[in-house]
């Protein structure tokens, strides 16, 4: 019985990922898809490895799989095109991120995403199943296309068809304590929400140099790091004036929380311009803090949510300020975020890292009374 249990345990570990596949480099795609490659090259998908993302590196530097196991388990989603992905995810094996390894530097490559054949649902995190055909790629377009370099499959993949091809990595991530660290939709991971329509909207320009089109899906992947202005239309800001106070309404019309990663911190800044003077009012902070034993903790150690004031999916949050507005007042409202909660900068060694300290302005509006 012991041997059977051990065999089953190892089998689960070995097949928790889809194994190693050989992928065409993203640079190969550039010749026929120059605009898409340009967008992708500046995205977080192309820069997801520790040597390119200082915030990810700061977390990885503290990870027990780094310090004790020498195993880059983050590779499942941060460098899935790696030629030693199996070692990154198999218990007892050793495989660290390697800036000199070209397959590691592919990060989340073009070929990897476009060869996602299906997605397996799992409790801890989902798994992408990759097509074994190295010359066939899935796409979301509904028109009949052909390429002299590879086969284009436009009707064979439900996840490309419904726009949720991202949920292999961006659905949920549950740690060993059963805490869902980061989820697009906690209550319904496989909902009908379309990741692509929001984060990869149609923009001007041909998707290919050998077949002209008026527009293409944006491959810069709008998100918390870059191109967040593309998402601002999904959040509305309004003000309700009362006799002795006013309320700022923040209406999140998206299908997930305003920010997903527990490291983030959103801030609503409010000031009133009156007779040439600026009056700064109290900031409102939106955050989710995870921890253990009543104190904030790293994702692998946390077992509970200590605090959650993040604006949730389809929520209209009211922020009241006890301030009497007068005729002629201008109220300036700014909604934005820090990629790293300022309280965590020191513990992560990111006090001097611009990317971690920068306040990202998401939306700003002025209301005149």
N, C-alpha and C positions, 0 to 999 in steps of 0.2 A: 504493500500500500504506500509506504514511504517513497519507493522508487517511482511509482505511478504519479504521486503528487508532485515530486520533483520534476518529472518529465513534463507534466502539464504546466507547471509554473514556468519552466524554461521556454516551453512552446508559446505561452502567452507573451513572455518578454520578447522573444524573437520575432513574433508576428504582430507586435503592437505597432510596428511601423510597416511600411510597404516595401522595405528593402532598398537596395542601391540600384539606381538606373543610370544609364549614360544619356546625357542631354547635350544638345547643340548649345554652343555658347550664345549668350544674348547678343554679342557683337556680330554674329553671323546674321542676325535678324535686321541689323541696321541698314544693310544695303537696299533692301526692299521696303523697309518700314522706318525711314529716317525720322519722321516726326514723332512716331510712337516711341522709338528708341530714345530720342532726346528727352521726352517726358519721363520715361522710365528711369533713365540714368540719374535724374535728380530726385528720384522718389525714395521713400524709406524701404521699398522692396529691394532696390539695388544697393542700399546702404544699411542692411540689417545686421551685419556682423559686428563683433566687438571692436575690431580695429577701425570701423567706420562710424559707429554710433557710440559716442562717449557715455551716454546714459546707460545703454545696455551693457557696456563694458564695466561700468561702476557696479552694477548689480551682479554681473557674472564674476567679477573679482572676489565677491563675498560668498558666492554660491558654494555649498558643500560639495557639489559634484566637481567643482574646480579644485577646491582645496584638498579634498580627501580622495576623490575617485579619478581625477584627471579625465573626466568624461563630459563632453559638451552636449548635454541632453537637450539644451535649447535648440540644437541643430535641426530638430524635427520641423520647426517652423522658421528658424532664422537662416539656415543654410541647407535646405532640403535637397539641393542638387549635389551635395558633397559626395565624393567617391568613396567615403568611408562612413556614410550615414548609419550603416548597420552597427558599427562599433560605437557610435555616439549613443545608440539607444539600446544596446544589449548589455545586460548586467554582467559585470566583471571585465568588460572590454575597456580599452583606453583610447580616447580620440579627442584631441583638443583642437580648438579653432586655429587655423594655420594661414596667416596672410600670404604665405608663399605658395599655397595650394590654389590653383586656378579654379577648381570646382568649388572651393569654399568661398572664393571671391565672387562667384556667380550669385551668392546670397539666394534670394527668391527670384529665380531666373524666368525669362520669357517662356522658354520651353517647358519648364516645370509646371507652371500654371496652366499652360495650354495643352498639357497632356494629362490633366486630372480627369480620369475616366468616371470615377464615382467617389462617394464619400461614405465611409463607414461611421456610424454613430457609436460612441463609447461614453461611459460615465465620466472618465477623467478628462478626455479630450477626443475630438474626432480624428479620423485618419483619412488622408487622401490616398486613393488607389490610382496608381499611374498606369497609363496605357503602355504596353510593351512595344508598340509600333513607334520607332524613333522618327519616322518621316510623316507622321500623321498628327495634326493638331486640331483641337476643338475650338470653335468660335461661337459667338452669340448672334451673328448676322443671320437673317432668315433668307437671304438671297443666295442663289446658286453661284458659287465661286470656284475658281480653279487657279492653281499655281504651278509653274514649271519646276518648283523646287520641293514642294511637299503637298501632301493631301490635306484638304480642308474639310473638316466634318462639322456641319452646321445644324444637323437635326438629331444626332445620335446621343446627345447629352442633356439630361434634364436639368442639371445644375447650371449649365451655360444658358439654357433656354429660360430658366426662371430667374437668372441673375444672382443666384446664391452660391456661386462656385467658391466663394471665400470662406465658407463655414467650416472647412476642414481645419483651418487654423484660428479663425475669428469667431467661432461659436461660443466656446467656454473653455475654461482651464481650471480644473479642480485639483487641489493639492492633496497630500496624503492624509490630512486631517478632515477631508471632505468639504473644505471651504472653497466655494466658487470664486476664484480670484478675479476673473475678468470675463464678462459675458455680454454678448450683444443682446441677448434676450433670455433672462434667467428662466422664465416660466414656459417659454416655447422656443427652444433653440432652432427648430427647423420650420420657422414660420414662413409665411409667404412674402415677407419683407424683401425688397430687392436691394441687395448691397450695391450692385453695379449701377443702377439708375441714379443713386445718390453720390457715390464715391468715384464713379467713372462716367460722368455725364457726357453726352455728345458735345463735341466741340468742333470748330471749323478746321478743315484740312483733311487731305486724303490719308486713308489708313495705309496706303501702299503706293509706291512709285511706279508700279507696273499696271495698276488698275485704279484709275482716278475715281475718287468719291468726294462729295462735298463735305462730309464730316466723318469723324471717327470717335470711338470711346476714349476718353481721356485716360492716359496711362501714367499720370503723375500721382494718382491715388490720393484724392483729397482727404485730409485727416487732421489730426491734432498738430502734427509737425509742419506740414506744408499744404498750401492751397486750400486752407480752411474757408476762405472767402466763398468758395463754391458751395459750401454747406450752410452759409448764413441764412439762406432763404427758408430753411426749415425751422428757424427760431424767430419768433416775433417778440418785439418789445413794445409795451404800451404803458401809459400812465393814467391813473385815475386820481383826480384831484378832489379832496374833501376840505371841509372848513378849516381844520387844524392839523391836517396831515395829508400825505399823498401815498399812493401805492404804485410801485413799479411791477408790472406783470411780465414775467418771462415765460413764454409759451413754447415749450419744446414739442414740435410736431413730428419728430422722428420716432422710429420704432424701437429705439434703445436710449439709454441714459445719455445725458449731454456729454460726459466723459466716462470712459470705461475702465481704464487702468487705475488701480488704487494709488498709484504714485502721483497722479495729476491733482491739480487744485484749480478750480474755476473761481473767478472773482467778479463781482458786479460792483463797478465804481460809479458813484453818483456825486455830482456837484451842481450847485446852483449859481448861475451868474446873475448878480443883482447890482445894478448901478455901477457897473465896471469892476466889481469885486467878485472873486470866486470863493464860494463857501463850500468847503469839502465836507460831505456827510459820511457817516459810517459805511465802510465797505461791507458787502455781504459775501460770505465765503461758502462755496459748495464743494464738498469733499467727501470721500469715502476712506475711512481709516481702518485698516485691518491690523490685528494684533494677537497677543497671547498674554495671559496673566494680567490683563488690564493695561498693558503697555503696547505701543506700536511695534510691529515685528515685520521682518522680511517675509516675502510671499511663501517661501517654503516652510517657515516656522509658524506662521499665523494660523490660528484655529477659530477665529471669530471676527466679526465686524464690530469694531468699537464705536464707530460713529458713521452715519451715512446721511448727509444733507444734500447729496448730489441730486440734480433735477432729473427725474426719471422719464421714461418713455411716455409721450403724449400727456405730459403734466404741465399745467399752468401754475407756476410758482408766484405767490404774492410776496413782495418785499415792502414792508411798511416803514415809512420814515415820518417821525413826529416833527414835521417842519411845515409851517404855514406859508404857502406860496402866495405871492402878490402879483398883481398885474405887471407885466413887463419882465417877469422872471424867465430865465432860460434854464431848463434842466438838462444837463448833459449826462447821458447814461452810456457806459462802456462795459461790455461783457467780453471777458477773455480768460486766459488760463496760463498757468505755469506747467510745463511738462513734468517738473519735479516739485512737489510740495516744498516750499522754502524751509520748513522745519526739518526736512530730511537731507538737505544739501551737505551739511557737515559730516553726518554719519556715512555718507556715500563718497565723501571726498570730492564733491562737485562745487565747492564754494566759488571757484574761479572759472567754471565752465559756462561759457556764454549760452550754449544751447539749453542748459538746465536752469539758468537764472532768468532768461528772457521772458517777458510777459507778452503773450501772443494776443493781440487784439482780434477778437472774432466779429464783434458787431458793435457799432456805436450809433447813437441817435440823439438828436436834440429836440426838445419839446418847448415851445414858447407859449407863455400864458399872458 
